[in-house]
Amino acid sequence: MKAKNIYICITASLLIMTTGCKKFLDQQVLGQYQNDNFFTNDANAILAVNAAYSPLTFTDPSSNAIWVLGDLASDDAIKGSSDGDQSDFLSIQQFVINPNNAAVEAVWKRYYDGVFKCNVVTDGLTAGNTAVSATVKSDVIGQAQFLRAYYYFNLTVAYGDIPLHLKVETPEELQSPALPQAQIYAQIEKDCTAAAAVLPTTRTGVDIGRATKGAALALLAKTYLFEQKWALAASTAQAVEALGVYSLLPTYADNFKAATKNNAEAVFSILHTSGLVPFQGNNLNAWFAPRSLNGYGFFLPTQNLVANFETAPGGTVDPRLDYTVARAGTNYFETPFDPNWSSTGYVSKKHAQPLSEIPLTTRGDGNLNYQAIRFAEVLLIEAEALNESGNSSAALVPLNKVRKRARESYLHDNSLPGFGTIPAGLLPDITVTDAATLRDIIRRERRSELALEFHRFFDIIRYGSAYASNALKNKPNFSYAANQFFPIPASERQTNFKLGK
């Protein structure tokens, strides 16, 4: 059968490996190829999978608007800036959402583009392809399967029932109905399982940032969690831990520093590098910075989020709060924070860098990674799944590991007041074994630990109608029945007629 023509556009801007790859990654490949003509050697196979990473990046936060769907729709953050700047993002926050919404369309297009790039790889590296070495073929296919699963996970938690494309399709084949979410999850499980079977446990050198066995297992555990397959979620999270390559960093804040970004807690990271042409920097650094510091002033934390962080009897707050949020009486990195910079009185710090690293003149060219999956989340998946499966006592172990690391930041971060001594009563180990009470504790812990990492709205929805209606009670337009998923974009319905009107 004649191979399908595939358009592959690969430039250095699509390749998000470390700077040690620059000379190799700067080679451009542009044009029309057939499978047989492109997948002719190891180097081209690697180029193709590198392209499949590109939609993950935050070089343009308006087109990778997962932060809008994941957090502005939640109780953790508001849009910020001025009302007229990215007004469609404000519509997400206020739940006045139509199928033409820019953020709704952006995430759909970008993540399905990622799916397409993965399918280019899996279509091109057939069993009969002997031009690519067996080792490279296996690794590249595994990466593509993991990435396709990651894209589909985000698409289905955002949009619910969606089309499933598993190959490079003709225009006729692209006319595809939306399949039930259960079928999308089943494919994610299949891809993660296949990827975990072939991907290496660790990466070194220029391969740091590529998908690993642990990343595939962690995404599989998270998928099981969202499906409420509690026993599988717990055992798969435990399998990640059993690999022996991940650990919690002694200081929570080091997860969000460029100097310590490729670390033992990073299960899967979206890599960014400053100063490259084509551009590969993290532009969230500009979008989330205050306008007074040459930023755009988006993504402002809410008082509701701040109140979620626990306070010790003596008044000391969970140190994760000040690692996450700038507030009155604290610094925004090296600069004293002015609450007037923000309409909520708070500014996000997790995706921003100090001026000593990225000066005002290059504010948008950050080199901070986005930590898509951290080991702390894996532990919280394990805790939640164990509790929901009736093993609340066992759930305390991973839960308390996360809390212990948070409070022991006082033993490792000399910038904290009273460094060297943990404040009395701060984030004590949880001993409660009543499942309902522990459920609330785990949910609160997950919110604090993963605050402003673009997960919150999807958690709110999976917790169910009662939880969501209470969490979003200050959003009068929110309806669980109507808003648990974002609408399929109008532009997609106009081209894929099997989706209906």
N, C-alpha and C positions, 0 to 999 in steps of 0.2 A: 504494500500500500504506500502511496506517495506520502512522504512526510509533510506535515503542515508547515507553512511558512510561519516563523516566529520572529517578532520584532524584539530585539534585545538592545537596550540602551544602557551601557555601562560606562560610568565615568568615576573618577575618584570621589566625587560627591556621594556616590551610592555605596561606597565601600567604607564601612565604619570600623575597620580594624585599627590597631594602634599605629602611632606615627612611624614605628619601625618598618611598616609596610610601604611607606610612601613611594619609593622608586617603582615597586611592582604595581601598586594600585593606580599610579598616574597614567598607566597605559590605557588609552581610550579604545573602545570597541563600539562602533556605531553602524547600524545597518540592518538589512534583511538577511536572515540566515535560515537554513533548514537544519533540523536536528543533526542530520548526517554531516553537514558542513561546519557546524559550530562545535559540537561536543567531540572534538577530535584529539584532545589531549587533556592532561591534568590541569594545566593552567586555565584553560577556557572553562572547565567545569567549576573551578574555584571562583572565577570571575562571575559566572552565572549565579552561584549561591550568594556571593557577596552582594549582588544587586538585590537579592531578596531581603536583605537586612535594611535596606535604605528607607522604606516607609516607616520604620520604627522611630526614626530620629526626630529631634525637636529643632531642626534647623529652621523650620517655619511653624511656630506654634498655632497659627491660624489654620493650617492645613492638617496638622496632627492635633486635633482639638479633643483628644481623649480626656484632657484635664477639665474641659468644659463639661462634658457629659458625666465624668466621674466625680467631680467635686463641686462645680457651680450648681448642679442640680441638687446637691445635698445640703445638709445643715452645717457644713464645715467652712464654706467660703462663699464670697460674693464676687461679682465680676470686677468691681473697682473701675478705675479710669473715669471717663465721663460717660453719661448715658448714651450719647450718640456714637461713641467709639465702640465698634463691634456690637451693635445693638442686638444682633441675633443671639449673641452670647447672653445678654440680659434676658432675652425671651426664654432661654433654657432655664435660667435661674428662677424666673417667675412662672414657669410652666404655661407660657403662652406660645406653644410650639406648633408650627405647621410643617408640612413636608418639604417646604422650600428653605427651611432654616439652614444657614450657612454651616453651622457646626455639625448638624445632623448629616448634611451632605458630605462635609469634609472627611469625617471619620469613615463613613461608608466607602467613599471613593479610595481613600488612602489605604485602608486595610484590605479591600478587595484587590487593589493593585498589588499589595503584598502577596495575596493568595495567588494571583496570576504569575508573579515572578517565581513563586515556589513551584507552581505547576510546570513552568518552563523547564525547571531542573528535573523534576520527576519524569516528565515526558521525554526529555533529552537523554537521560541516563537509563536506557532500557537494559534488560538483561543481555540482549545481544550486542550491546556496545562493548567492544574490546579495546577501543582506542584509549579509553580512560582506565587507569590502573584500578584494580579491585579495591585497594585500600582507600584511594581518593573517592572512588564512586560511592562506596559504602558510607563514608563520612559525610560527603556532600548531600547525598540523599537523606541521611539522618537529620542533618541541619535543616533541609527544606521541609521535612515532615514536622519537625518541631516548630519551625516558624509558621507553617500553615496552621498548625494547631493553635498557636498563640494568636494569630490573626482571627481565626474563627472563634476562639474563646471570647475575645473582646467584641466581636461582631454580634455574637448571639446573646451575650449578657446585655448588650446595648439595645439590640433590635428584636430579640426574640426569635420568631420563626423567620428564616432567611433562606435564600437559594444556596445550594451546595455545588461548587465547581471543583472538580478534582483532576482536571486536565485542561490543556489549552484547547479552547472550544471554537468552533465555527460560529458565525453570527446566529445560525439557526439553533445550535446547541445552547447558546447563551440565553435563549428563551426558556427560562426555567422557573417553576413555581417555588414559592417559599415552602421549605420543609419544616415539620415540627421540630422544636428545639431539641427534643430528645434524640432525633437523628443527627443533629449537628454535634451534640455532646458525644454521641457514639463514634462519630468520625474523629473527634478530638482525642478520645480515648485510644482509638486505633492508631492514630499518628504518633501520639506520645509514647505508646507502648513500643511501636516499631522503632522510633528514634532512640528510646532508652536502651534498646537491645544492641545498638551499633555505635552510639556516640561514646567518646572517651570520658573517663571520670574527671580528668583535669585537662587544662590547656596551658601551654607555656609560650613565652616569646611572642611572636607576631600573631599567634592564634588566640591569644587572650581576648575574650569577648564573643567568641563563637559559642554556639550551643553545646552543652555537655549532657551527659547522662543525668546528672543531678537536676539540671534545668527541666529536662523532659519529665522526670519523675515528680518534680515539684508542681509543674503545670498539671500533670495528671492528678495529683492529690487535690489540687484546688478545683479541678473539674469535678471530681467525685464529691467534694464538699458542696459545690453549688447544686449538684444533683441529689444531695442528701443521701448519698451512699456512704454512710458514716464509717462502717468498718473498713471499707476500701480506702477511704480518705485517710484514716488513721494509720493503717498499715503502710500505705504508700509514702506518707510523710515520714514515718519511721525508717523506711528504706532510704530516703534521702539522708537522714541522719547517720544511718549505718554505713554510708559510703566513707565516712571519716574525713571528709575534706572541708566541711563547713563548720564554722563556729561563730558565736556572737562576738563582735568586737568589744574590747573592754570599755570603750567610750562610745556611746550611741552616736554622737555627732560625727564621728569619723566616717560613717556611711555617706555623709553628704559633704565631704571635702575632696577637692581635686587631688590633693597629695596622697590620699589614702583610698582612692576610688575603686581600684581593682584589689579587693580584699577577700578575706575568708568568709565574710557574711554575704557577699554578692553571689547569688545563685545564677541570676541572669541579669545583665546590665545592658543598657543601650549606650554605646560608647560615643563620646564627642571629643573632638580635638580642635584647639584654637589655632588660628594663624595659617590655615591651609587654603590653597586654591586648587580646585573648587572648594567652596565653603563647607566645613564640617563642624562648625561650632554649635553650642547649645544656646539657642536664642531665647529660651525661657529666662535666662539671666537678665535680659533687657525687659521682657514683658512683665516680670514679677517684681522688678526693682521700683522703688519710689520715684515719682517724677522729679522730685527735688535732687535726685542723684542720677539723673539722665536715664531713668527707666520709664516704662509706660504706665506703671501703677495698677496693673491688673492683679487679680487673685488675692483678695483680702480675707484673712481669717476672720471668723465670726466669734462673738462673745460666747456663743453656745459651745463652740469647739474648745475655747480656752477653759470653760467651766468643766469640761469633761476630765481634765487632768487632775489627779488626786493631790491633796495637800496634807502634809504631816500635821500632827497635833500642834507642833510649835510654829506652824505657818510656812514651813518650807514646801515649795511646790515641786512636783515631779520634774526633774531636770530636763525631761524631754520637751516640756513646754517651751523653755527658752532656747533650746536647740532648734525648735520648729518655728517659733513665732517671735518677732520683735514686738515689744510692748513698752509701756511707760516705765522709766527707771532702768531700762536695759540698753544695750548697744545693738545697733544693726551692723554687725561685724565691728569695724574699727570706729564707726560713727555713732555718737549718742543718738538714740531714737527719739524722734519727735512724733507724738501721737497725731499731730495735725497732718502728717503725711498720708493718713488713711482715714476714710470715713467710718471705719469700724474701730479705729484706734490700734490696729494691729497690721503687721506686714509679714508675709511668708518669708522664711529664710532657707528652706530646704533645697530649693533649686536655683539659688543665687550664690554669688561669690563676692568676696571682699574686693575693694578697689585695689588693694595691693597685688591681687592676682589678675584681675581684668579691669583696667582703668576705664574712666568715663568715656574716653574716645572710642573704645572698642567694646562697649558694654554688651552688645549682642553676640559676641564671639566667645562664649564661655566654653570651658573644657571640662565641665562637670558631667558625669554620667547620670542617666536616669536609672535608678535601681528598680527594675521591673519586678524582680522576685528576690526578696531577702530571706536569709535563713530564719530570721525572727518570725516571718510570716509562716514559714513551714512549721515552726513550733506551735504557733497559734492555730494553724489548721489541725495539727495533731490534737491539741487540747480541746478544741471545739468538737472534733469528731469523736473523741473518746467520751466526752461528757454526753453527747447526744446519743451515743450507742450504749449508754448505761454503765460506763466505767468512769464515774466522776473522780474517784480517788486517783486513778492513773492520770487523769487529765491535769491534776495539780502539778505534776512533775514538769512538763513542758511549759505550762503557764508560768510557774514560778521561776523558771530559767530566764524568761523574758523580763520579769519584774526585778529579779536579782541584778541582771546586767544594768537595768535602768538606774536603780538606786546606787549601784557601785560605781557609777560614773564619778561619784564624789571621791573615790579612791584612786582615780586615774587621770582626772582632768583638773590640773592645778589652777585653771581659770575660775573654777566654781568657788564661791565663798565658803569658807570652812573646809577647804580641800583637806583630805586625809581622814575625815570622820564622816560617817553616814549619819545624817540627822535622825534623831530618835523618831521611830514610828513611820519613817518614810517608806512607802511601797512595801509593806510587810508581806511575807509569804501568805498566800491564801490557803486556808484550811477547810473552808466550807465544802461539803460534799453533797448538799442538796442540789439536784440537777437544775431546777428552775433558777435558784439563786446564783449558782455557778454560771449558768448561761448568760445572765445579765453581766456578771463580772467579766467573763471572757469577751463579750461584745464591747464592753467599755474599754478593756485592755487593747483590743484590736484597733479601736478607734484612736486611742492615744499613740500606740506604737506606729501605726501606718498613716498618721494624720497628714493630709495634703500630699499624698502619694497617688491620688487619682483612683482610689478604690471605693470610697465611702458610699456613693449613691448605689452602686451595685450590691454592696452589703445591705444597705437599708432595704432594698427591694427583696433580696432573697430571704430576709428575716420575716417577711410576710406583711399582710395588710395592716394589722394592729400596730406593729412596731413602726412601719413606714408612716402611717397616718399620724402617729404621735410625734415622730422625729421631724416631720415636715408640716406640722400643724400651723406654723407661721407662714406657710406658702398657701394662700387661700385658693389658688387655682389648681393645686395638686389633687389628683384623684388616683388612688391606687389602681383601680380598674382601667383607667384611661392612660395612665402615665408610667406604668411599670416598665414599658419599653418605649423607645423613641420611634417615631414613624419612619417607615422606609421612605427614602427621599423621592420627591416627585420626579426628578430627572431619571431615576431608575425605573419607575413605573412607566415612564414615557418611552423607554427603549425595550423594556422587558414586559411584554404584554401579558404574560402568564401570571404576573403579580396582581393583575386587576387594577381598577382605578382607586 
